[in-house]
Amino acid sequence: MRPPGSVALGTPGDIELAAAVKAHLAAGEGAAARELYGELVRRHQRKATRIALYYLRESADADEAVQDAFVKAYTHLRDFEYGRSFEVWFTRILVNCCLDRVKARGRRARWMVAADDLGDSSPLDRLAAPRDSTPEALALRRERGARLMDAIARLPERQKTVVLLSQIEGASTREVSEVTGLRETTIRVHLFRALRRLRSLLSEDPAFGESPDRDQE
């Protein structure tokens, strides 16, 4: 295993970069630390913004939450353990920043995200969407995506987080456990209950009926 603070030739991984940033900070080399940390930001900013949008309604709020999370992660890099996943460690910080902003609003956010922003990254969206590309099918896909995100927004906080991370972002049970601090068995229970609740919420929704092409058969 490479010692913390060293960076391999070629393209270093997140763990090596984070360890090198820690080493530069410990040596008082702030400029070098910020330069390397900037690479970590570039690697994870797009996904971080997408996650923040799941929790926060406006792009400006999401951008601020992501910025706060990166700053907080930088100032707490001393707590990052070499060998852990930087992405999982950072995502936990990001989720907490988003939840703090939601609580500070003093009201329940709606977490409305356009289906086009989710694309094919969402297993739930793929199951809910028609497979063809006719104008009618695409319109139905967008409507289903919006209804799906509205239904997810109605889930209890922990169920919502588990669904977003596992079903939308594709994180493993172990990774969700590290992000949330919950046991893997508890996560499976939350996911089971969340999916059952989603099926109930969407069962009578007209948008989740038959696709236009099937109706014509």
C-alpha positions in Angstrom: 0.0 0.0 0.0 1.3 3.4 -0.9 2.1 5.6 2.1 -0.2 8.6 2.8 0.9 11.8 1.2 2.4 10.3 -1.9 0.9 10.5 -5.4 1.5 7.8 -8.0 2.6 8.6 -11.5 -0.2 8.7 -14.0 -3.7 9.3 -12.8 -3.9 9.1 -9.0 -7.1 7.7 -7.3 -9.2 9.7 -4.9 -7.7 8.1 -1.9 -4.2 9.0 -3.0 -5.2 12.6 -3.7 -7.0 13.0 -0.4 -3.9 11.5 1.4 -1.6 13.9 -0.5 -3.8 16.9 0.4 -3.7 15.9 4.1 0.1 15.6 3.9 0.5 19.0 2.3 -1.8 20.6 5.0 0.2 18.9 7.8 3.4 20.4 6.3 1.8 23.9 6.0 1.8 23.8 2.2 -1.6 25.3 1.6 -1.1 26.2 -2.0 -0.2 22.7 -3.0 -3.0 21.3 -0.9 -5.6 23.5 -2.6 -4.3 22.6 -6.0 -4.7 18.9 -5.4 -8.0 19.3 -3.7 -9.3 21.2 -6.7 -8.8 18.0 -8.7 -11.1 16.1 -6.2 -13.7 18.8 -6.6 -13.6 18.6 -10.3 -14.1 14.8 -10.2 -17.1 14.9 -7.9 -18.8 18.2 -8.5 -21.3 17.1 -11.1 -22.6 14.1 -9.2 -22.6 16.2 -6.0 -24.8 18.8 -7.7 -27.2 16.1 -8.9 -27.5 14.7 -5.4 -28.1 18.1 -3.9 -30.8 18.8 -6.4 -32.7 15.7 -5.1 -33.0 17.4 -1.8 -33.2 21.1 -2.6 -35.7 22.6 -5.0 -33.5 25.4 -6.6 -30.2 25.1 -8.4 -28.8 28.0 -6.5 -29.5 26.3 -3.2 -28.0 23.1 -4.5 -24.8 24.8 -5.7 -24.4 26.5 -2.3 -24.9 23.2 -0.5 -22.3 21.5 -2.7 -19.8 24.4 -2.1 -20.4 24.2 1.6 -19.8 20.4 1.6 -16.5 20.7 -0.3 -15.3 23.4 2.1 -16.4 21.4 5.1 -14.7 18.3 3.7 -11.5 20.3 3.1 -11.4 21.6 6.6 -12.1 18.2 8.1 -9.7 16.1 5.9 -7.8 15.3 9.0 -10.7 13.0 9.9 -10.4 11.1 6.5 -8.8 7.7 7.0 -6.4 6.4 4.3 -8.0 3.4 2.6 -11.6 4.6 2.9 -13.7 5.8 -0.1 -13.4 9.5 -0.4 -16.6 9.6 -2.4 -18.6 7.9 0.3 -17.1 10.0 3.0 -17.8 13.2 1.1 -21.3 12.1 0.2 -22.2 11.8 3.8 -21.0 15.3 4.4 -23.0 16.5 1.4 -26.2 14.8 2.5 -25.9 16.3 6.0 -25.4 19.8 4.4 -28.5 19.4 2.3 -30.6 18.2 5.2 -29.4 21.1 7.3 -30.5 23.5 4.6 -33.9 21.9 4.4 -34.4 22.1 8.2 -33.3 25.8 8.1 -36.1 26.6 5.7 -38.6 25.8 8.3 -40.8 23.9 5.8 -40.9 20.6 3.9 -39.2 20.9 0.5 -40.7 19.3 -2.5 -37.5 18.0 -4.1 -38.9 18.4 -7.7 -36.4 17.4 -10.3 -37.1 17.2 -14.0 -37.1 13.7 -15.4 -34.6 14.7 -18.1 -32.1 15.5 -15.4 -32.3 12.0 -14.2 -31.8 10.4 -17.6 -31.2 6.7 -17.5 -29.3 6.8 -14.2 -32.5 5.9 -12.3 -33.6 2.3 -12.2 -37.0 3.4 -11.0 -37.3 5.8 -13.9 -36.4 3.1 -16.4 -39.1 0.8 -15.0 -41.6 3.6 -15.1 -40.8 4.8 -18.6 -42.0 3.5 -22.0 -39.2 2.1 -24.1 -40.1 3.7 -27.4 -39.3 7.3 -28.5 -42.6 8.6 -30.0 -43.6 12.1 -28.9 -46.4 10.6 -26.8 -44.1 8.2 -25.1 -41.5 10.8 -24.4 -44.1 13.1 -22.9 -45.4 10.3 -20.7 -41.8 9.5 -19.7 -41.3 13.1 -18.5 -44.6 13.1 -16.6 -43.8 9.8 -15.0 -40.4 11.0 -13.9 -41.9 14.1 -12.3 -44.6 12.1 -10.5 -42.0 9.6 -9.3 -39.9 12.3 -7.8 -42.9 13.8 -6.2 -43.8 10.4 -4.6 -40.2 10.0 -3.4 -40.4 13.4 -1.8 -43.4 12.2 0.3 -41.4 9.4 1.9 -40.0 9.6 5.4 -36.5 11.2 5.6 -34.5 8.0 6.0 -36.5 6.1 3.3 -36.0 9.0 0.9 -32.3 9.1 1.5 -32.0 5.3 1.0 -34.0 5.4 -2.2 -32.1 8.3 -3.7 -28.7 6.9 -3.0 -29.4 3.2 -3.8 -32.0 3.4 -6.6 -31.2 6.7 -8.2 -27.4 7.0 -7.7 -26.8 3.2 -7.7 -24.8 3.1 -4.5 -24.3 -0.3 -2.9 -25.9 -1.2 0.5 -22.5 -1.0 2.1 -21.9 2.5 0.6 -25.3 3.7 1.7 -24.5 2.3 5.2 -21.3 4.4 5.3 -23.1 7.5 4.1 -26.0 7.3 6.5 -24.4 5.5 9.5 -27.2 2.9 9.4 -26.7 -0.8 9.5 -27.1 -2.6 6.2 -30.0 -4.7 7.5 -31.7 -1.4 8.6 -31.1 0.0 5.1 -32.7 -3.0 3.5 -35.8 -2.6 5.7 -36.0 1.1 4.8 -35.7 0.3 1.1 -38.3 -2.4 1.3 -40.8 -0.1 3.0 -40.0 2.8 0.7 -40.6 0.7 -2.5 -43.8 -0.7 -1.0 -44.9 2.9 -0.2 -44.0 4.1 -3.7 -46.0 1.3 -5.3 -49.0 2.3 -3.2 -48.6 6.0 -4.0 -48.3 5.4 -7.7 -50.8 2.5 -8.1 -53.7 4.8 -8.8 -51.7 7.4 -10.8 -53.0 7.6 -14.4 -49.4 8.4 -15.6 -48.4 4.9 -14.5 -51.0 3.1 -16.6 -50.5 1.6 -20.0 -48.3 3.4 -22.5 -50.0 5.0 -25.5 -48.8 2.4 -28.0 -50.2 -0.4 -25.8 -53.6 1.3 -25.7 -53.7 1.2 -29.5 -53.1 -2.6 -29.7 
